[in-house]
Amino acid sequence: MKNMMKNGKQKKKIKMFNEETWTYDESAAMDAMYDLLLGNGTYDSILDRSRYLVVFPFDPTSPTDKDLAHMIRHYEEREEYERCAILKDYYL
């Protein structure tokens, strides 16, 4: 996977779909949403890093408590507890 440099930081390409089967990768979509919500990325930067269609797991312009709870559960399942704590601090 190619990396891009922006503001001195390396950014991974977003790969939301498996190129062979064209199946949706929820983890990549959640990571993109996480970056967007925390200001680590913009719509443009996410689109630039994506090779294909960008599909967010929910409306990024107005996430609900239910959406954020879904994100937290997702990161709990992946044992990324730091992200869970950050989301709870910022949004709940």
C-alpha positions, 0 to 999 in steps of 0.5 A: 500500500502506498503512503503519502506525505502531507504536512510532514506526516505519512498517511496510509492509503484508505482501502475501503473495498477489497479489490478482488471481491469488492467487499466493504471494509468497515474497519477502514471506513471507521478509521476514516470516520475517526480521523474526520471526527477528530480533525485528523483529516478533512473530506478532501484528504480522505478522498485523496487517500482513497483509491475508490469510492468512499463510504462512511458508516454513518452521516459524517456531518451529524453523528448521533449518540448511537453512531458514536456508540457503534464506533466505540463498540467497533474499537472495543472489539479491535481492542483499541481502547485508546480510541474508545477513550478519546471518543468517549471524552470528545463526544459522550 
